[in-house]
Amino acid sequence: MHSITYASPKGGEVPALLVIPKGRGPFPGVIVQHGLPSTKEDLLPVGIDLARTGAVAILIDAPFNRPQQGTIRRDISGTPKDRDEQIQLIIDLRRAVDLLIARPDVDADRLAYVGISYGAAMGGLLAGVEDRIKAYVLAVGDGGLVSHFTGPDDLNRPEVQSFPAKERERWLEAMRPIEPINFVGKAAPAALLFQAGTKDELIPQEDARRYQQAASQPKEIRWYEAGHELNCTAREDMMAWLARHIRIDPRRSKCPP
């Protein structure tokens, strides 16, 4: 495991963790993206498990969680800054693709993305603009920040209630054009795997279903009797699905107890 940084075209450095399997390769490459609020370290067990199955994994911190650059926030700002950070994240993720394919131990034809929660939403946006990734796992996600905070099940969210009307409209105007639900339908020919929990306390089922329905084919949708933290069955399904698309060895995966 290596702690690295690389330059962001939008300014500053992108903090990342690179987890490399044993052997010479070439290996598939997988980008792993955390949720909100979260950090790359929170998904390190997933990156290690992917490396165990024979993939090079890279995990980056989203722009809202880069304390070394003076940015750390546990929620949306409610300002157009959220738009800037979302655009920067997608650019930084595309640079992560550049980084992977520049490595001699990575097979550029076997790239995947694994996103959890907010990372799953951002994966839909990435899939609409990035054509080098073959397969996307989008777990416990919805259609983006607008969908997440303004759906029919979200009226009592304190974040929504606290926005003054004019600021709220300004935020919606900034965010709607880059809402992932408007891009996930352009993912083809990349394959998509949606994973969702029937007991998810953070993502209403209707929000998850709207996101899934908006996606292009080929796609698979799997629901689990689980909350926002999915279970080992979901991990096993993810690894088996990735094995079909980027040829990892799912038998080496070890789901945490």
C-alpha positions in Angstrom: 0.0 0.0 0.0 1.3 3.4 -1.0 0.2 6.9 0.2 0.5 9.2 -2.8 -0.6 12.5 -4.3 -1.1 13.6 -7.9 -1.8 17.0 -9.3 -5.5 18.0 -9.8 -6.1 20.0 -13.0 -8.4 22.2 -10.9 -5.6 23.0 -8.5 -3.9 21.4 -5.5 -2.9 17.8 -4.9 -5.2 14.8 -4.8 -4.5 12.6 -1.8 -4.7 8.9 -2.7 -4.0 5.4 -1.5 -2.7 2.9 -4.0 -3.0 -0.8 -3.2 -1.0 -3.2 -5.3 -1.4 -7.0 -5.4 1.5 -9.4 -5.2 2.9 -10.6 -8.5 3.9 -9.0 -11.8 0.6 -8.4 -13.6 -0.7 -7.0 -15.7 -3.6 -6.5 -13.3 -7.0 -4.9 -13.7 -7.3 -1.5 -12.2 -10.2 -0.3 -9.9 -11.1 3.1 -8.6 -12.8 3.1 -5.2 -14.7 6.2 -4.2 -16.0 7.0 -0.7 -19.3 8.6 0.4 -20.3 11.8 2.2 -19.0 12.4 4.8 -16.2 9.9 4.5 -12.6 9.5 3.6 -10.5 7.2 1.4 -9.3 5.4 4.5 -12.9 4.4 5.3 -13.0 2.2 2.2 -9.4 0.9 2.5 -10.7 -2.6 3.5 -12.5 -2.7 0.1 -9.2 -1.6 -1.7 -7.2 -4.3 0.2 -9.8 -6.9 -0.7 -9.7 -5.9 -4.4 -5.9 -6.2 -4.3 -6.2 -9.6 -2.7 -8.3 -10.7 -5.7 -5.6 -9.4 -8.1 -6.5 -5.8 -8.9 -4.6 -2.6 -8.4 -6.9 -0.3 -6.4 -6.7 3.5 -6.1 -8.8 5.4 -3.5 -8.9 9.2 -3.5 -10.3 11.9 -1.1 -13.1 14.0 -2.6 -12.4 17.7 -2.7 -14.6 18.3 0.3 -12.3 16.3 2.5 -8.8 17.6 1.9 -7.6 19.1 5.2 -4.1 19.7 3.9 -5.7 22.2 1.5 -7.9 23.7 4.1 -11.1 21.9 3.1 -12.9 19.5 5.4 -16.7 19.4 5.6 -19.2 16.8 6.8 -22.1 18.0 4.6 -23.0 20.0 1.6 -22.3 23.8 1.8 -25.6 24.8 0.1 -23.7 27.1 -2.2 -22.4 26.9 -5.8 -19.1 25.6 -4.2 -20.8 22.2 -4.2 -20.9 22.4 -8.0 -17.2 23.3 -8.2 -16.2 20.4 -5.9 -18.4 17.9 -7.8 -16.9 18.9 -11.1 -13.4 18.8 -9.6 -14.0 15.3 -8.3 -15.0 14.0 -11.7 -11.9 15.5 -13.2 -9.7 14.1 -10.4 -11.3 10.6 -11.0 -10.5 10.8 -14.7 -6.9 11.7 -13.7 -7.0 8.6 -11.6 -7.8 6.6 -14.8 -4.8 8.3 -16.4 -2.6 7.3 -13.5 -3.8 3.6 -13.6 -3.2 3.2 -17.4 0.2 4.8 -17.1 1.3 2.0 -14.9 3.0 -0.9 -16.7 1.4 -3.4 -14.2 -2.2 -2.3 -15.1 -4.2 -3.6 -18.1 -5.9 -0.6 -19.6 -8.6 -2.8 -21.0 -9.7 -4.1 -17.6 -10.7 -1.0 -15.6 -13.6 -0.7 -13.1 -15.1 1.7 -10.6 -16.6 0.9 -7.2 -18.5 3.7 -5.6 -20.4 3.7 -2.2 -23.2 6.0 -1.4 -22.2 9.5 -2.6 -19.4 7.6 -4.5 -22.1 5.6 -6.2 -23.9 8.8 -7.3 -20.7 10.3 -8.6 -20.0 7.0 -10.5 -23.1 7.6 -12.6 -21.8 11.1 -13.5 -18.4 9.7 -14.3 -19.8 6.9 -16.4 -21.5 9.5 -18.6 -18.3 11.3 -19.5 -15.5 8.7 -19.2 -15.3 5.9 -21.8 -12.2 4.0 -20.6 -13.9 2.2 -17.6 -15.5 -1.1 -18.5 -17.6 -1.8 -15.4 -19.2 0.3 -12.6 -20.4 -1.0 -9.2 -22.8 1.6 -7.8 -23.7 0.6 -4.2 -26.4 2.3 -2.0 -26.5 5.3 -4.2 -29.1 7.7 -5.6 -29.3 10.2 -8.4 -27.1 12.9 -6.9 -27.2 15.7 -4.3 -30.4 17.3 -5.7 -32.2 14.0 -5.7 -30.8 13.2 -2.2 -31.9 16.5 -0.6 -35.1 17.4 -2.4 -37.0 14.1 -3.0 -40.5 13.5 -1.5 -38.9 11.7 1.4 -36.5 14.5 2.1 -38.7 17.4 3.1 -37.8 17.1 6.8 -34.0 17.1 6.2 -32.5 19.9 8.3 -30.1 20.7 5.4 -33.1 21.6 3.2 -35.0 23.5 5.8 -32.0 25.6 6.7 -31.5 27.0 3.2 -33.1 30.5 2.7 -35.3 30.3 -0.4 -33.1 32.4 -2.7 -30.0 30.5 -1.7 -31.8 27.2 -2.2 -32.9 28.1 -5.7 -29.4 29.3 -6.5 -28.0 26.0 -5.3 -30.5 24.0 -7.3 -29.8 26.0 -10.4 -26.0 25.3 -10.0 -26.4 21.6 -9.3 -29.2 20.4 -11.6 -27.1 20.4 -14.8 -24.5 18.1 -13.3 -26.9 15.8 -11.5 -25.6 12.2 -12.0 -29.1 10.9 -12.8 -28.9 12.8 -16.0 -25.6 11.2 -17.0 -26.0 7.5 -15.9 -28.1 6.9 -19.0 -25.0 7.5 -21.1 -22.8 4.9 -19.5 -23.1 2.3 -22.3 -21.2 0.3 -23.4 -19.9 0.1 -19.8 -21.7 -2.4 -17.6 -23.4 -1.3 -14.4 -24.1 -3.1 -11.2 -26.5 -1.4 -8.8 -26.6 -2.7 -5.2 -29.2 -1.4 -2.7 -30.6 -2.2 0.7 -34.3 -2.7 1.5 -33.7 -1.3 5.0 -31.4 1.6 3.9 -31.9 4.4 6.4 -30.2 7.0 4.2 -31.3 6.2 0.7 -35.1 5.9 0.2 -36.1 3.0 -2.1 -37.8 5.4 -4.5 -34.7 7.4 -4.9 -32.6 4.3 -5.5 -35.1 3.0 -8.0 -35.3 6.2 -10.0 -31.5 6.2 -10.3 -31.5 2.5 -11.4 -34.2 3.1 -14.0 -32.4 6.1 -15.5 -29.3 4.0 -16.2 -28.4 2.6 -19.6 -28.0 -1.1 -20.5 -26.2 -3.4 -19.8 -27.1 -3.2 -16.1 -27.9 -5.5 -13.2 -29.9 -4.5 -10.1 -29.7 -6.4 -6.9 -31.5 -5.7 -3.6 -30.4 -7.0 -0.2 -32.1 -7.3 3.2 -29.7 -4.8 4.6 -29.3 -1.2 5.7 -26.9 1.4 4.2 -24.0 -0.9 5.2 -24.5 -3.8 2.9 -23.8 -7.4 3.9 -21.3 -10.1 2.9 -23.6 -11.4 0.3 -23.4 -8.0 -1.5 -19.6 -8.1 -1.3 -19.6 -11.7 -2.8 -21.9 -10.6 -5.6 -19.8 -7.6 -6.3 -16.6 -9.6 -6.6 -18.2 -12.3 -8.7 -19.6 -9.6 -11.0 -16.3 -7.9 -11.3 -14.7 -11.2 -12.1 -16.9 -11.5 -15.2 -16.0 -8.1 -16.4 -12.3 -7.5 -15.4 -11.1 -11.0 -14.5 -10.3 -10.8 -10.8 -10.2 -13.9 -8.6 -13.3 -13.6 -6.3 -12.2 -16.7 -4.3 -9.6 -14.6 -2.6 -12.1 -12.0 -1.3 -12.5 -12.0 2.5 -15.6 -10.2 3.7 -15.1 -8.6 7.1 -17.2 -10.1 10.0 
